[in-house]
Amino acid sequence: MFDVTRPKRAGGVTIDIVQDSTISLERTAVTITQLTRTLTRRTRSKRGDHAVHGVKTVIAALLTWAVVAPWAAEHQPYLAVATAVLMVNASTVYQSVRKAAQSVVARVTGLVLALATARFLGSTVGAVAVIAVIAVLAGPRRTTDDRLQVASTAVIALTATATDPMGHLLSPVLQTLSGAAVGIAVNALVLPPLYLNESDSAVRDLAHALGTLLHDMGAGLARRQLTSKAHAWLHQARNLDKRLTHAEEQVQQADESLRWNTRCIAHTRRKGMTYTDADAFRVLRGVSIQVRGIARTLADSAHDDHADHHLGQQFLDRYAEALQLAAAAVHGFVEAHPAPGPPSASPRDRLRSAIDGTLTWHHTMTDMIGRGRLTKPGAWHVYGSLMTDVERLLADLDRRDSH
């Protein structure tokens, strides 16, 4: 086991070591206090995130050194410090715990593997070959990084197994555990990361892009620009995939950052704002499908060689109004603070008005088709596709807004 106080030396020297360790801990505590104050002052600045990571890293490194150095072999706790730095820089508290568990398991597995191969093959090339084969073949492909960490730990540990197997193998494990514990504690207690603002911003940007595209399509149809702008709308609709992926990643990270986070009490999600949770993102993901369907249908109709399949201007004028109403509904879906005005100006009332207007118009169109009064009866399937998409879009918003 470890010789913590080195009692083989004279008693006076042992006392000096204990005193030096106490002084080191006190100095570290003072330094951490000063760094924490600096961190708090800079939290609200533009570069606050970088300052948070930098200062938390320094705190974790100093604290780990102060805790582990007194009992580490030759007073060199480098492995513990490296582990603490990795844990404290995890994106979320949950990730820091997950990475810590993986790191500890990988190191223990690597050390056991080193002991086993050294016992049967010795510290030879054959032992290294066996470790390499196991690292390549053992486990599924998704665990490649963990297996490589196991293999590297095992190969490095082979050099120690010949002299003092247990002593040299226990030290890395204890240092890893200590560093992981300190890194997790600092990450969880010193301004643990939250990504609610980033998530809200990403969802808001997605809704803005959807609403803008709907508005542009409505305005273009009203100005008789279907043929000239249909492909541009389709291109914009396809580019929504990037915003959709970004928003999904931000929402997932925000939800994960809430797990085991000590700041959740002070940063609870505001339930009155409809765009601050994963449900809102799922609604907008459905809306994006409808918007892309509308853009695709308009582009196909604009360049259809069959004249009978072209949309009549009477329909396009009314559909332009529907798209404008849908655009207003999508924009209103993410309004944190509705603009002051009469009750009818609220996002909920505007959405209800958009849905009622679209349904009324749909019944009118159905009646016109039945009576044979539609300007372009050959394009009935195009009419149906466009109407279905816009109705589904508004229905998705209505279901989310009614909760």
C-alpha positions in Angstrom: 0.0 0.0 0.0 1.0 3.6 -0.1 3.4 5.2 2.4 1.5 8.4 3.1 3.7 10.1 5.6 7.0 8.4 4.9 7.7 7.3 8.5 11.1 5.8 7.7 12.6 9.3 8.1 13.1 11.2 11.3 10.0 12.3 13.3 10.8 16.0 12.7 10.8 15.5 9.0 7.4 13.7 9.1 5.9 16.7 11.1 7.3 19.1 8.5 5.6 17.1 5.7 2.2 17.2 7.5 2.7 21.0 8.1 3.6 21.6 4.5 0.5 19.7 3.4 -1.7 21.8 5.7 -0.2 25.0 4.5 -0.7 23.9 0.9 -4.4 23.2 1.5 -4.9 26.6 3.1 -3.2 28.4 0.3 -5.2 26.4 -2.2 -8.4 27.3 -0.4 -7.5 31.0 -0.5 -6.6 30.8 -4.2 -9.9 29.0 -5.1 -11.9 31.6 -3.2 -10.3 34.4 -5.2 -10.8 32.6 -8.5 -14.5 31.9 -7.6 -15.0 35.7 -7.0 -13.4 36.5 -10.3 -15.6 33.9 -12.0 -18.8 35.3 -10.5 -18.0 38.8 -11.7 -17.3 37.7 -15.3 -20.3 35.3 -15.6 -22.5 37.9 -17.3 -19.9 39.2 -19.8 -19.7 38.3 -23.4 -16.7 36.0 -22.8 -18.2 34.6 -19.6 -18.4 31.1 -21.0 -14.7 30.9 -21.8 -13.9 32.4 -18.4 -16.1 29.9 -16.6 -14.3 27.0 -18.3 -10.9 28.4 -17.7 -11.4 29.3 -14.0 -13.2 26.0 -13.3 -10.3 24.1 -14.9 -7.8 25.9 -12.7 -9.9 25.3 -9.6 -10.2 21.6 -10.3 -6.4 21.3 -11.0 -5.3 23.1 -7.9 -7.8 21.3 -5.6 -6.9 17.9 -7.0 -3.2 18.6 -6.6 -3.7 19.7 -3.0 -5.8 16.6 -2.2 -3.8 14.0 -4.0 -0.2 15.2 -3.8 0.4 14.4 -0.1 -0.2 10.7 -0.6 0.6 10.2 -4.3 3.7 8.3 -5.3 6.6 10.7 -5.3 4.1 13.5 -4.7 3.2 13.6 -8.4 -0.6 13.4 -8.9 -0.5 14.1 -12.6 -2.9 11.4 -13.6 -5.4 12.7 -11.0 -5.1 16.3 -12.3 -5.5 15.2 -15.9 -8.6 13.3 -15.0 -10.1 16.2 -13.0 -9.5 18.5 -15.9 -11.3 16.2 -18.3 -14.3 15.8 -15.9 -14.7 19.5 -15.2 -14.7 20.4 -18.9 -17.5 18.0 -19.7 -20.4 19.8 -21.4 -22.9 18.9 -18.7 -22.8 17.5 -15.1 -24.4 14.3 -16.4 -21.7 14.0 -19.0 -18.9 14.5 -16.4 -20.3 11.7 -14.3 -20.7 9.5 -17.4 -17.2 10.1 -18.5 -15.8 9.6 -15.0 -17.4 6.2 -14.8 -16.1 5.2 -18.3 -12.6 6.4 -17.4 -12.5 4.5 -14.1 -13.8 1.3 -15.7 -11.4 1.6 -18.6 -8.4 2.0 -16.3 -9.4 -0.8 -13.9 -10.0 -3.1 -16.9 -6.6 -2.1 -18.4 -4.8 -2.7 -15.2 -6.4 -6.1 -14.7 -5.5 -7.0 -18.3 -1.9 -6.0 -17.6 -1.7 -8.2 -14.5 -3.2 -11.2 -16.4 -0.9 -10.9 -19.4 2.1 -10.3 -17.3 1.4 -13.3 -15.1 1.1 -15.7 -18.1 3.4 -14.1 -20.7 5.6 -11.6 -18.7 6.4 -8.1 -19.8 7.2 -9.2 -23.4 6.2 -8.5 -26.9 3.8 -11.4 -26.7 1.9 -9.7 -23.9 1.7 -6.4 -25.9 0.4 -8.4 -29.0 -2.3 -10.1 -26.9 -3.4 -6.7 -25.5 -3.6 -5.2 -29.0 -5.6 -8.1 -30.3 -8.1 -7.8 -27.5 -8.4 -4.1 -28.0 -9.2 -4.6 -31.7 -11.6 -7.6 -31.5 -13.3 -7.3 -28.1 -16.7 -5.5 -28.0 -18.8 -3.7 -30.6 -17.5 -0.9 -32.8 -19.2 1.8 -30.8 -16.9 1.1 -27.9 -13.7 1.6 -29.9 -12.5 4.6 -27.8 -13.0 2.8 -24.5 -11.1 -0.3 -25.8 -8.2 1.9 -27.0 -8.1 3.5 -23.5 -8.1 0.0 -21.9 -5.3 -1.1 -24.3 -3.1 2.0 -23.7 -3.5 1.7 -19.9 -2.6 -2.0 -20.0 0.5 -1.5 -22.2 1.8 1.3 -19.9 1.1 -0.8 -16.8 3.2 -3.7 -18.1 6.3 -1.8 -17.2 5.3 -1.7 -13.5 4.0 -5.2 -13.1 7.4 -6.8 -12.9 8.6 -4.8 -9.9 5.6 -3.9 -7.7 2.4 -5.0 -9.3 -0.2 -4.1 -6.7 1.4 -0.9 -5.6 1.9 0.6 -9.0 -1.4 -0.6 -10.3 -3.5 0.7 -7.4 -2.0 4.2 -7.6 -3.4 5.0 -11.0 -6.8 3.7 -10.0 -6.9 5.8 -6.8 -5.6 8.9 -8.7 -8.3 8.4 -11.4 -11.0 8.1 -8.8 -9.8 11.1 -6.8 -9.4 13.3 -9.9 -12.8 12.2 -11.2 -14.5 13.0 -7.9 -12.9 16.5 -7.7 -13.7 17.3 -11.3 -17.3 16.3 -10.9 -17.7 18.2 -7.7 -16.3 21.4 -9.2 -18.4 21.0 -12.4 -21.5 20.4 -10.3 -21.0 23.1 -7.6 -19.2 26.0 -9.4 -21.7 27.4 -11.9 -22.7 24.1 -13.5 -23.4 24.5 -17.3 -26.9 25.2 -18.4 -28.0 25.6 -22.0 -31.6 26.8 -21.7 -30.9 30.1 -23.5 -29.1 28.3 -26.3 -32.0 25.9 -26.7 -34.6 28.6 -26.6 -32.7 30.7 -29.2 -32.3 27.7 -31.6 -36.0 26.9 -31.4 -36.9 30.5 -31.9 -34.6 30.8 -34.9 -36.2 27.7 -36.4 -39.7 29.1 -36.0 -38.6 32.4 -37.4 -37.1 30.7 -40.5 -40.3 28.7 -41.0 -42.5 31.8 -40.6 -40.4 33.8 -42.9 -40.5 31.2 -45.7 -44.3 30.9 -45.3 -44.6 34.7 -45.5 -42.3 34.8 -48.6 -44.4 32.2 -50.4 -47.6 33.9 -49.5 -46.3 37.3 -50.7 -44.9 35.8 -53.9 -48.1 34.1 -54.8 -50.0 37.3 -54.2 -47.7 39.1 -56.6 -48.0 36.4 -59.3 -44.4 35.2 -58.8 -45.0 31.5 -58.6 -43.0 30.5 -61.7 -40.0 32.8 -61.0 -39.6 32.1 -57.3 -40.8 28.5 -56.8 -37.4 26.9 -57.0 -35.9 29.5 -54.6 -38.6 28.6 -52.1 -37.8 24.9 -52.5 -34.1 25.7 -51.9 -35.0 27.6 -48.7 -37.2 24.7 -47.6 -34.3 22.2 -48.0 -32.0 24.5 -46.1 -34.3 24.2 -43.1 -32.7 20.8 -42.4 -29.6 22.5 -41.0 -31.6 24.6 -38.6 -33.7 21.6 -37.7 -30.6 19.6 -36.8 -29.1 22.4 -34.9 -32.2 23.0 -32.9 -32.6 19.3 -32.1 -29.0 19.2 -30.8 -29.5 22.3 -28.6 -32.8 21.0 -27.1 -31.2 17.6 -26.3 -28.2 19.3 -24.7 -30.5 21.7 -22.7 -32.5 18.8 -21.4 -29.4 16.9 -20.4 -27.9 19.9 -18.7 -30.9 19.9 -16.3 -30.0 16.5 -14.9 -28.3 16.7 -11.5 -27.8 20.4 -12.0 -27.7 22.6 -8.8 -28.7 25.7 -10.7 -32.1 24.3 -11.8 -33.9 25.9 -8.9 -32.8 29.4 -10.0 -33.2 28.7 -13.7 -36.5 26.9 -14.0 -38.1 26.9 -17.4 -40.8 29.4 -17.8 -43.9 27.4 -18.5 -45.8 30.3 -20.0 -43.4 30.4 -22.9 -44.4 27.8 -25.4 -41.0 27.4 -27.1 -38.9 26.4 -24.2 -39.3 22.6 -24.2 -38.8 19.6 -26.4 -42.6 19.5 -27.2 -42.3 22.8 -28.9 -39.4 21.5 -31.1 -41.4 18.4 -32.0 -44.3 20.7 -33.2 -41.9 22.8 -35.3 -40.4 19.7 -36.7 -43.8 18.6 -37.9 -44.4 22.2 -39.2 -41.2 22.0 -41.2 -42.4 18.8 -42.9 -45.6 20.6 -44.0 -43.6 23.7 -45.2 -41.3 21.6 -47.3 -44.3 19.8 -48.7 -45.9 23.1 -49.7 -42.7 24.3 -51.3 -42.2 21.0 -53.2 -45.8 21.0 -54.5 -45.6 24.7 -55.6 -42.3 24.0 -57.4 -43.7 20.9 -59.2 -46.8 22.8 -60.2 -44.9 25.8 -61.5 -42.9 23.7 -64.0 -45.5 21.1 -64.9 -45.8 20.7 -68.6 -49.5 19.9 -68.5 -51.4 23.1 -68.7 -54.4 21.6 -67.1 -52.4 20.9 -64.0 -51.5 24.6 -63.4 -53.0 26.2 -60.4 -55.7 28.9 -61.1 -55.0 32.4 -60.0 -58.2 32.4 -57.9 -56.9 29.6 -55.9 -53.4 31.1 -55.6 -54.8 34.4 -54.3 -56.7 32.7 -51.6 -53.8 30.3 -50.8 -51.5 33.3 -50.5 -53.8 34.6 -47.7 -53.7 31.2 -46.0 -49.9 31.1 -46.1 -49.8 34.7 -44.6 -52.1 33.6 -41.8 -49.9 30.5 -41.2 -46.8 32.6 -41.1 -48.3 34.8 -38.5 -49.3 31.8 -36.5 -45.8 30.3 -36.6 -44.3 33.6 -35.6 -46.8 34.0 -32.8 -45.9 30.5 -31.6 -42.6 31.7 -30.2 -43.6 35.1 -28.9 -42.3 35.3 -25.3 -44.1 38.6 -24.6 -47.0 39.4 -27.0 -47.1 42.9 -28.1 -49.6 45.1 -26.3 -52.9 45.5 -27.9 -56.5 44.2 -27.9 -57.2 40.6 -26.8 -57.8 39.6 -30.5 -54.1 40.4 -31.2 -52.9 37.6 -28.9 -51.0 34.7 -30.7 -53.7 32.3 -29.6 -56.5 34.3 -31.1 -54.5 34.9 -34.3 -53.9 31.2 -34.6 -57.6 30.4 -34.0 -58.5 33.0 -36.7 -56.1 31.5 -39.1 -57.5 28.0 -38.6 -61.1 29.1 -38.9 -60.3 31.1 -42.0 -58.5 28.2 -43.7 -61.2 25.7 -42.8 -63.9 28.0 -44.1 -62.0 28.5 -47.3 -61.5 24.7 -47.6 -65.2 24.1 -47.4 -65.7 26.7 -50.1 -63.1 25.1 -52.4 -64.7 21.7 -51.9 -68.1 23.1 -52.8 -66.6 24.7 -55.9 -65.1 21.4 -57.0 -68.4 19.7 -56.4 -70.3 22.3 -58.5 -67.7 22.3 -61.3 -66.9 26.0 -60.7 -63.2 25.6 -60.1 -61.1 27.5 -62.6 -58.5 24.6 -63.1 -60.3 21.4 -62.3 -57.4 19.3 -63.7 -55.2 20.4 -60.8 -57.6 19.1 -58.1 -54.9 16.8 -56.7 -52.5 19.7 -56.4 -55.2 21.7 -54.6 -55.8 18.8 -52.2 -52.1 18.4 -51.4 -51.6 22.1 -50.7 -54.7 22.4 -48.5 -53.8 19.3 -46.5 -50.4 20.6 -45.8 -51.5 24.0 -44.5 -54.3 22.5 -42.5 -51.9 20.0 -40.8 -49.5 22.8 -40.1 -52.1 24.9 -38.3 -53.6 21.8 -36.5 -50.1 21.0 -35.1 -49.7 24.5 -33.8 -53.3 24.4 -32.3 -52.7 21.2 -30.5 -49.5 22.4 -28.9 -50.9 25.8 -28.1 -54.0 24.3 -26.4 -51.9 22.5 -23.7 
